[in-house]
Amino acid sequence: MAKVSPVSIKYMIHVNFEAEGALEKPDVIGAIFGQTEGLLGNDLEMRELQKEGKIGRIEVDLERKDKKTVGKIQIPTALDQSETTLIAAAIETIERIGPCDSQLEVVKIEDVRGTKRDYIIERAKKLMKEIEGSTDSREISNTIKESSKTSEIGEYGDEKLPCGDLSDNEIIVVEGRADVLNLLRNDVKNVIAMNGTKLPNAINELGQKKELTLFVDGDRGGKLIVKNVTDNAKIAYIAVAPDGKEVEELQKKEILIALRKRVPSKEFIIREDGFSSQTRSSSFSSQRELNQGDKVKLKELYDGNQKSGKALLLNENLEIMKDVSVKSLASALQRLKLQDPIFTIIADGTVNGNIIGSAEERGVKVIVAKNFTTADTKISLLSF
């Protein structure tokens, strides 16, 4: 099987997992390939990506703790940043490994090239000092100034997000550390990175105090990030890199042109999607409370849905609009376009944190299920 050469690796996905039972390494790798199949389309099929050398050898370390198996997974990729984050997000949808219920969480996505660059800069500065007979102080000064632009990167908030100078009222939000470094290198200081696909709380809080411009890569991954971020944070403007280019590789002129062409976020979403996803997810603010008759009807629907493996999506009148597989419920909540807002979900079995998170984004008010892996939500959780 093909694997990525160490020199071509761009990113390393670090994943922690926990399973309710005994597992072996082949079980974990099989689950990764099997349960992500078809999720992201043919272009991002993991088996094909590994055959093409765009995903390297997957490393798994695991150990038994009581009746559980816990461990770590490392997935090297030579994909671009947005495609790597999509792969990482797909990994988190895995709910079973072998015969065991499991939970996977992406801890971080490491820019391997960033570590190499840091070493190169430090080593180059040391070697420059050792050059015999070098008297060009101006050249040395310019080199040090250039390196200082990238070495003075700061951290913001409890999540330690990479950033520049955030004293300005206008802040540019980018995807990762490499994007921040490139903007700093090109004299754009008011920048901060999200550091992954999950929107950090610090960005949400900044949006309440500052005017945020989201600057994304010029590919489909960038547009997916726009939808996710604008649904969950106050974003004033959207700026997009030229088609097929990443923010981290832009030249100064390209950066300035992209920022000058920024558009209001609502205008961008309507233009790209045909309607406002912000409105779709947040406009449903029903104050309706469940009465005893509602609970009786939900109990009947819940009993009738047992052992079906499906989830029922109900409107505010508790009418069934659609049923979907519980396994694909989280992704279905993000992509389905229904005539009425979803008021209640009735699910067969256990509802995990991924489903609850997607339901929150969709504006769901009530979830009915047998069990819940978390109760940390504003949604009303009912178990009959």
C-alpha positions, 0 to 999 in steps of 0.5 A: 500500500502506498504511503506518503514520503516524510518530506511531502507530509504537510499536516498530522491529524492527532486523534484520541479514542475510547472504546467500550471493550477490547480492540486491536489495531486492525479494528481501529484502522478498519473503522477509519476506512469503513465508516468514512467511506462515501461521507465526503465524495469520491475526491476525498475517499480515504482508501483512494487518497492513501493509494495516491500517496496523499494520506500516509501510514496511519499509526495507532497506539492503544492500551486496555484500561479495565474494560475499556480500550483507549488510544491515540491515532496519527494520520499524516496527510499531504492534502491542503489545509481545508481538505485535511480538516474535512478528513479530521471532522469525518474521523469524529463521526465514527461511532463504533470500532469493531464490536464496541461503541466508541468515541473519537476526538481530534485533539489537534492538527499539526502543521509539520512544515511549521516545525521545520520552518522554525528549525530552519530559521533558527539554524540559518541565523546561527550559521549566518553568525558563523560565516567567516569574513562576513561584514554586511551588517545591513544584510544580517539586519534585514534577515533578522527583521524578516524572521522577527515578523514571523517569530513574534506571533502571539497567543490569545485566550484559553485556547491559545489561538495564534494571533498578531496585534488584536488592538485594532477594531477590525480583526481578520480571522483565518483558518490556521497558524500558517495563515497567520504567519503569512499575513504577519510576514506581509505586514498584515498584523490584525489577524487571529487563527481558529486552529481547526474546524471547530469554532473556538469560544474566543472567536465568538467572544471577539465577534461581540467586541470587534468587527471580524473579517473571515478570510478563507481559502479559495476552494470548497473547504473554505466555503464550508468553513464560512457556513460553519463560522457564520452560523455560530459567530458574528462575522461582518465580512467574508474575504476569499483567496483566489480560486484554488489558492490557500491563504498561507501561500498568497503574496502580499499583493494577492492578500491586499486585493482579496481583503479589498474585495471582501463582502458583507457576510449575509451577502456572501451567503445568499450569493453562494447558497441562494438563501441565508444559512444564518437566518435558517439556523437562528430565525427559529426561536419558538417559545413553545413549551411541551404540554402533557398532551405533547409528551403523550404523543411523543411517547407514542412516536418514540415507542413506534420508532424503537429498533428502527435505527432511525430518527424522526424529524418533527415540526412545531406541530409535532408532525413528522417531516422526515426520517433519517438514519441515526448513524447519519443524523449529525450530517443530515441535520447540517445538509437537509433543507426542510420547509419547516424548522425542526422542533423535535428529534425522536431518535432510536438508541443513544444520541451523542455529542456530535448529534446534539451539537448539530441539533443546536446549530439547527435550532432544535428545541427537544430531543427524545432518545433512550440515552444521551452521552452528554447533558451539556446543552440548552436543548430539552432532553427527554428519555421515556 
